[in-house]
């Protein structure tokens, strides 16, 4: 299932949602070379979050293969800022496009619910909470973690608390057939949350997908929204939105 829009009008221009999308695209083009090596491998190695390296649990000089002919040498330099920079990196075109699409669908309304500056702080805190969760679950991992999905999970966690019954339009892919359905936000986002929860449990914290970062970001967003939301703005949204 893939959401393509919701019935929740945007009141104000989602300035920081647009700026965050622009920043991710700019990093992909200017720093990650649009996915071409060696720029992609170098960015993942130097700016991605590697839990074992961040916590000093790897032997200096440990090599991690990233792509044919490209390796990441761990423990040579310790970068304290990687939990922040990792949330602006991506591993491929589909990774970037998928994340930015979800951010656009749900981020504009969450930004509307709290105001611009508070939304930026909320987004970054959710991203850091996601990174901390994945690091806690896999403290010795040498797999680089990149992607905005942890922070975006926080946005989705906030959305389901704020607007659980808002109509979300979905594309459903059934082999060669594609159909459209409309579901309440709590059903779509509950289903989405279940996937990384089950995936993380099955992978036991390891693997190529940072399942627990998604879980941690989602829970952080659901918890933090009570602090960050503006009740008047939320009330205006709820008056305009359409419900299932």
N, C-alpha and C positions, 0 to 999 in steps of 0.2 A: 504494500500500500504506500502511496506517495501523495502527500498533500500538495495541492496547487493553489488554494486560496481559502480564506475563511470569511465568514459574514460578520466581520467586526471592523467597522469603518475606522480609519485613522483620523484623529482630530487635528493633530499638529504634524508638521513635517518631521519625520524620524531622522533627525540630523545625525545622531551618533550611530544609528544602525547603518546609514548610508556611508558614514566615514569609516566604520569598522570594515564594511564590505570593501570599500576602496583600498583600505590599508592592506587587507589580505590579498587582494588582486595585485597591488603594487609590489608587495613582497614576493609574490609568485613570479612576477615578470622580471623585476629588477635584481632580486637576490637569488631566487631559485632557478633562474634561467628558463622559466616555463617548463620545468621538468627535465631539462637536458643536463647530463653529467658533463663536467664535474661539479657544476654549480649546485645541482640538486643534492648530491651526496655531501658536498662541503657544508651546505646550509643545515642539513639534517644532523650532521656530526657536530658542528660548532654551536648551533642555536637550538637544536632539539633537546628535550629533557631525557637524560639517561639516568634512571634512578640510582643504579649502582655507582655510577661515577659521581653523581651529585652528592651522595652520602659518603663517598670515599671508600666504597666497599670493593673496588676492583683493583687488580694488580696493574700498576702503571705500565703501559705498553701493550695491554690487551687489545687485540684487533677484532673488529666486528665487520664482516663483509656487508656492504650496502647494495652493491650492484656489480656486475662483471667488471673487474679491474679497479673497483673503488672500495676502500676500506676506511673504517674510522678507528683511529688509535686513541684508546681511552686513558684517562688518568694523567695526561701530559699537562693539560690546562684545566683548571676548575672554574666554571662560569656560574656564578651565583644567580644570574638573571635568566637562566634557561627555562624555569617554570613560566615566566612571562613571555619570552620570545617564542617558545614552542607553540603557543596558541595562535600565532600568526603564520605558521608554516603548514604546508600540505605535501602529501606524497604523490599526488597526481591530479590530472584535470578533473576526473569524476569526484575525487575527494573534495577538491575546492568548490566545484559547482554545487554539489549536493549540500555541503555545509552552508554556503552562502544563500542557497535557496531557502533552506529551513530557517535561517536567521531572518531573511526578509519576511517570510510568511508570519512568523510569530514575534519577531523582535520589534516590529513597528508598534504593535499594540502594547507590548510590555514597556517600551520607552514612553509611550503615551501615558502609562499608568503611574509614572513616577517623576517625569521630567528628564531633561537631557543629561545634565551633569551627574545626577544620581544614578541614572541608567548606566553610564560609563563605569562608574565605581562598582555597581552591581555586577556588570558583565565581567570585569576583571577579577573580582572576588570569586565569582563562580568558576572562572577558569583556573584560578589558583587552588581552589578547593578540589577541583577535578584532578589537577596534577598531584596534589597532596594525597588524595585517596589512592591513585594508582601507585604512587611511590610507597605508601604504607603497605599496600597489598603485596607489591613485588619490590622490596627494597634492594635486592641484589641484581635486578634485571639489567642487562646490557643492551636491551632493545631500545633504540631512540623512539621517543614519543613525540609526535607532531600532530597538529590539527586544532581547529577551532571548536570541535564538537563538544569538548568538555564544557566550555563557556556557554555554547548554544544549548546544551542540555539544561544548564541553569535557567536560561530564558524559557525553555519549554516547561520546566518545573514550576516557574512562576506563573506561566500562562494557565496551566491546568488548575492552579489555586484561584486565580483571578476570574477566569472565564470557563468554567468546566463544561457548561452546556452550550457554548457557542457552536454554531454549525461550521464544520470543516469539510471542504470538498476534497475528495480523494480519487486518485486514479488507482484502479486495481488491475494488476496484470495476472491473467490466467492463461499461462502458456502463450499461445499466439493471439489471444483475445484480450482486449482492454476495455474496461467498463468504468463508469463513474458512480460513486456513491457519496452520500452526505451522512456524516456521523457527528455526534457530540465530541467536543475536544477531549473530554476525559477518556472516551473510548480509544481514540486515536493515540493520545499521548500515553495512556496506560499500557496499550499494546506496545508502543515504542519503548517504554521503560522496561517492560518485561523482557525484551530481547537481550539487552546488554546484561541484565541481571542473571538470566539463564546462561548466557554466553560466558560471563565472568565466572560463574560457579563451575561450569564445565571445564573451562580452561585453567581453573585454579590460579588465576592471576597472571598466567603466562600467555604468549602468543602475539600475533601481529596486530591485533585490535586491542586498544586500551579500553576494555569493557568497563572496568571499575572507574575509570575517569568519567565515563558517561553517567554511571550510577551516582558517583560523588557529586558531579556538577548538578544533576537533576535534583538531588536531595537538598543541596545547598541553595539552589534557586527557590525551591518550595519553602524552605525555612526562612530565607532572607527577605522574601517578598513582603512579609508582614511589617518589616522595619522600613523598607524602601518605598512602599506604595504611598500614593497620595489619594486619600479616600474620595476627595471631590472629583479628581480625574477618573478614578475607577467608576464612580457612580455615573458620570457622563457617558463613559463607554458602555456600561451595562444597559443604559437607556436606549442606545443606538443599535446594539448588536442584535442579531437574529439567533434564535435558539431552536434546538431540536426538541 
